[in-house]
Amino acid sequence: MTRDDLKQQYGSIRAAARAMGMAETTLRERLGRGQSVQVTLSEKKSVNTLKIRSGSIVIGSDAHYSPGLATTAHKAFCNVIAEYSSDIDAVILNGDLLDGARISKHARIGWQKTYSVKEELHAVQERLAEIEKVARGMKLLRTTGNHDIRFDSKLAAMAPEYEGVQGFALADHLPRWHDSYRIDVNDDTKIIHAVANGMHAAYNNVVKGSGFHVVTGHTHRLQAVQFRGFGQLRYGIETGMLADPEQDEFAYLTGRNANWQSGFAVLTWRDGELLYPEFCAVRDDGKAYFRGQRVA
């Protein structure tokens, strides 16, 4: 039986292993971890594609990883990946891994605390290593966010003669993560850091999405908006933020309110169809829950 057949019959690989009286790791080794998921990489890194018939992906975005800070959302992200590893096929980070305040076109606000590129890059590598540790065998992909592009753009503008030199692109420092501007899942889902903006971004994304589910970050909101047009149900999904709204990188708010939510999304396909999205959200008391269980 294939991995998809076992999931269809038992609900998960873990349940199948229990029913068959063997260790989950043994069954997974026999099946060949991740073979049910096909990844096609773009030569130009514009669009990477995933093919998933029955399985799940975990999507986090807008981490703005800060030196010395592992947020509750990040810890929950790692814990959910570890706890539900039998069902998760891929991990996607949907843009803005770093903040890049010192290489931004925007001026520093007063004496706002900012970190060097070296400090931010080290924080990104440290946090991603924690994800990689629990995501063994899963596909690792990321999209480029507007803050991520600051890394490459600053160097391209100031030292164009160094184009192609190792280390002058953010991707050089994150070799295990396949990067692109967009990730297409099956024939009906588009994952990209940003399309529309504003309070109604999710709705506008799905309404104008030409019949696709549209998954975005950027707004720091965590929600799903459904739109049914001519009998076809599609979702506009916003994947929240792995960052903490109170961390130093967001001092530019200067006391203003922001309708942001720390957390992430889990998307599941059965027989090629996307089910209603699930979310893990960090509550006001700093605790994170997923499927009714505290995960951080």
C-alpha positions in Angstrom: 0.0 0.0 0.0 1.1 3.5 -0.7 1.4 6.3 1.9 -1.8 7.9 0.5 -3.6 4.6 0.7 -2.7 4.2 4.4 -3.7 7.8 5.2 -7.0 7.2 3.4 -7.7 4.0 5.4 -6.4 4.9 8.8 -6.3 8.7 8.9 -2.6 9.1 9.5 0.7 7.2 9.3 0.8 7.1 13.1 -2.6 5.4 13.3 -1.6 3.0 10.5 1.6 2.0 12.3 -0.4 1.4 15.5 -3.0 -0.7 13.7 -0.2 -2.7 12.0 1.7 -3.3 15.2 4.9 -1.6 14.2 6.9 1.5 15.1 5.9 4.6 13.1 9.6 5.2 12.1 9.8 1.7 10.7 6.6 2.1 8.6 7.8 5.5 7.4 11.1 4.1 6.3 9.4 1.4 4.4 7.1 3.8 2.6 9.9 6.3 1.8 9.3 9.6 3.6 7.9 12.4 1.5 7.6 10.4 -1.8 3.9 11.3 -2.0 4.9 15.0 -2.4 6.4 16.2 -5.6 8.4 19.4 -5.7 9.3 21.2 -8.9 11.9 24.0 -8.6 11.9 26.9 -11.0 15.2 27.7 -12.7 14.5 31.4 -12.3 13.2 30.9 -8.7 10.1 32.8 -9.7 7.6 29.9 -8.9 8.1 26.6 -7.2 5.4 23.9 -7.3 4.1 21.3 -4.9 1.9 18.3 -5.7 0.0 16.9 -2.7 -2.9 14.5 -3.0 -3.4 13.7 0.7 -1.3 15.5 3.3 -0.6 18.7 5.1 1.7 21.7 5.1 2.5 24.1 7.8 2.8 27.8 6.8 4.3 30.5 8.9 5.2 34.0 7.8 6.5 37.4 9.0 8.9 36.1 11.6 11.1 39.2 11.6 13.5 37.0 13.6 15.1 39.1 16.3 18.5 38.3 18.0 18.1 36.4 21.2 14.3 36.0 20.9 12.4 32.8 20.2 8.7 33.9 20.2 5.8 31.8 21.5 4.5 31.5 17.9 7.9 30.2 16.7 8.0 27.6 19.6 4.4 26.5 18.7 5.4 26.3 15.1 8.2 23.8 15.9 6.1 21.9 18.4 3.2 21.4 16.0 5.6 20.2 13.3 7.1 17.7 15.8 3.8 16.5 17.2 2.0 16.0 13.9 5.1 15.0 11.9 3.3 11.9 10.6 0.8 14.0 8.6 3.0 17.0 7.6 4.7 16.8 4.2 6.1 20.3 3.8 7.0 23.4 5.8 6.7 26.8 4.2 7.9 30.2 5.4 5.9 32.8 3.6 8.2 35.8 3.6 9.9 38.3 5.9 12.3 36.1 7.8 14.3 39.1 8.7 13.5 42.8 9.3 16.4 44.6 7.7 15.8 47.9 9.4 19.4 49.1 8.8 19.2 48.4 5.1 15.7 49.8 4.6 14.9 52.8 2.5 13.0 54.1 5.5 14.9 56.4 8.0 15.5 55.4 11.5 12.7 56.6 13.9 14.3 58.6 16.7 16.6 56.3 18.7 14.7 53.1 17.7 16.8 50.1 18.4 17.9 48.3 15.3 20.1 45.3 14.7 22.9 44.8 12.2 22.5 42.5 9.2 25.0 40.1 10.8 22.9 39.9 14.0 19.6 39.4 12.1 21.1 36.8 9.8 22.5 34.8 12.7 19.0 34.9 14.4 17.4 33.7 11.1 19.8 30.8 10.8 19.4 29.9 14.5 15.6 29.8 14.4 15.5 27.9 11.0 17.9 25.3 12.4 15.4 24.7 15.1 12.7 24.2 12.5 14.9 21.9 10.4 15.6 19.7 13.5 12.0 18.8 13.9 11.1 18.8 10.2 13.3 15.9 9.2 12.2 14.4 5.9 9.8 17.2 5.1 10.1 19.6 2.1 11.4 23.0 3.1 10.3 26.0 1.0 10.1 29.7 1.5 8.9 32.8 -0.4 10.7 36.1 -0.6 9.0 38.9 1.4 9.5 42.6 0.9 11.8 42.7 4.0 13.8 39.7 2.8 14.5 41.4 -0.6 16.3 44.2 1.3 19.3 41.9 1.8 19.9 41.4 -1.9 18.7 44.8 -3.1 21.1 46.7 -0.9 24.1 44.8 -2.2 22.8 44.9 -5.8 22.6 48.7 -5.6 25.9 49.4 -3.7 28.1 46.6 -5.2 26.7 45.4 -8.5 30.1 44.2 -9.5 29.8 41.4 -7.0 26.7 39.8 -8.6 26.9 36.0 -8.4 29.6 36.0 -5.6 28.7 33.5 -2.9 27.2 35.2 0.1 25.7 38.2 -1.7 22.3 36.7 -1.8 20.1 35.7 1.2 19.5 32.3 -0.3 23.3 31.6 0.0 22.9 31.6 3.7 19.8 29.4 3.9 20.8 26.5 1.6 18.2 23.9 2.8 15.3 26.1 1.9 14.1 26.3 -1.7 13.2 29.9 -2.3 10.9 31.5 -4.8 8.5 34.5 -5.1 5.5 32.1 -5.2 4.7 28.5 -4.5 1.8 26.8 -6.4 0.2 23.8 -4.7 -1.6 21.4 -7.0 -3.7 23.3 -9.6 -5.7 25.5 -7.3 -3.6 27.2 -4.6 -1.2 30.1 -4.8 1.2 30.9 -1.9 2.8 34.3 -2.1 4.0 36.8 0.5 1.7 39.7 -0.6 -0.9 40.6 -3.2 -3.6 43.0 -1.9 -3.1 45.0 1.2 -5.4 46.6 3.8 -8.1 45.2 6.1 -9.9 43.4 3.3 -6.8 41.8 1.7 -7.9 38.2 2.2 -11.3 38.9 0.6 -9.8 40.8 -2.3 -7.2 38.2 -2.9 -9.7 35.4 -3.3 -12.3 37.4 -5.2 -9.7 38.6 -7.7 -7.7 35.4 -7.6 -9.1 33.9 -10.8 -10.5 30.8 -9.1 -7.5 30.0 -6.9 -7.1 29.7 -3.1 -4.7 32.5 -2.3 -2.4 32.3 0.8 -0.5 35.4 1.9 1.5 36.9 4.7 2.5 40.5 5.0 -0.6 41.8 6.8 0.2 40.0 10.1 -3.4 38.9 10.3 -4.5 35.3 10.8 -7.7 34.3 9.2 -9.5 32.6 6.3 -12.2 34.2 4.2 -14.2 32.0 1.9 -15.7 33.0 -1.4 -18.1 30.8 -3.4 -18.4 31.9 -7.1 -20.6 29.9 -9.5 -20.5 26.9 -7.2 -16.8 26.9 -6.7 -15.5 27.4 -3.1 -12.2 29.2 -2.6 -10.3 30.6 0.4 -8.4 33.7 1.0 -5.9 32.8 3.8 -3.7 35.1 5.8 -1.0 33.3 7.8 -0.4 35.7 10.7 3.0 36.3 12.1 5.6 34.2 13.8 7.0 37.4 15.3 5.7 39.0 18.6 3.9 42.3 18.0 5.8 43.8 20.9 9.3 43.1 19.7 11.7 45.9 18.9 11.3 45.7 15.2 7.8 47.2 15.4 8.7 50.3 17.3 7.6 52.2 14.2 4.1 51.9 15.3 4.8 54.6 17.8 2.0 53.6 20.1 -0.6 53.0 17.4 -2.9 50.0 17.5 -2.3 47.2 15.0 -4.8 44.4 14.2 -2.1 41.7 14.2 -2.1 38.1 15.3 0.8 35.8 16.2 0.3 32.3 14.9 0.4 30.2 11.7 -1.7 28.1 9.4 -2.0 24.4 8.7 -3.4 23.4 5.3 -4.6 19.8 4.6 -5.5 18.2 1.3 -7.6 15.0 1.0 -7.9 13.4 -2.4 -6.5 16.6 -3.9 -9.0 18.9 -2.3 -8.1 21.6 0.2 -10.0 21.3 3.4 -11.0 24.3 5.6 -7.8 25.9 6.9 -6.7 25.3 10.5 -4.9 27.9 12.6 -2.7 28.0 15.7 -3.0 31.4 17.5 -1.2 32.9 20.4 -3.7 34.1 23.0 -3.4 37.4 24.9 -2.1 35.4 27.9 0.9 34.3 25.8 -0.2 30.7 25.4 -0.7 29.0 22.0 -3.2 26.3 21.2 -3.8 24.0 18.3 -6.7 21.6 17.9 -7.6 22.3 21.5 -4.2 21.4 22.9 -1.7 23.8 24.3 1.5 23.7 22.1 3.5 26.6 23.6 
